[in-house]
Amino acid sequence: MMNTVEAVIDESGHIQWLEKVSIKGKRRVLITLLDDESQDETLQAAKSALREDWLNEEEDHAWEHLQKEA
């Protein structure tokens, strides 16, 4: 399952999670660097778009086979 969480990354590459994150094993990540000025606007637009596209019954059904345990 894909999960989006908010974090801050410093110049040294250290990540400070702004939400509680539970990670088991190695995970791949995608990192989008945001300008400070546009951060709130961009996050709200992204959340809205993802909610529309991903949080629906059709989408759940399409990916259901990946949720089943082996």
Summary of the structure (lengths in Angstrom):
residues: 70
radius of gyration: 15.0
end to end distance: 15.3
largest distance: 45.1
contacts: 90
relative contact order: 0.11
helix: 37%
strand: 9%
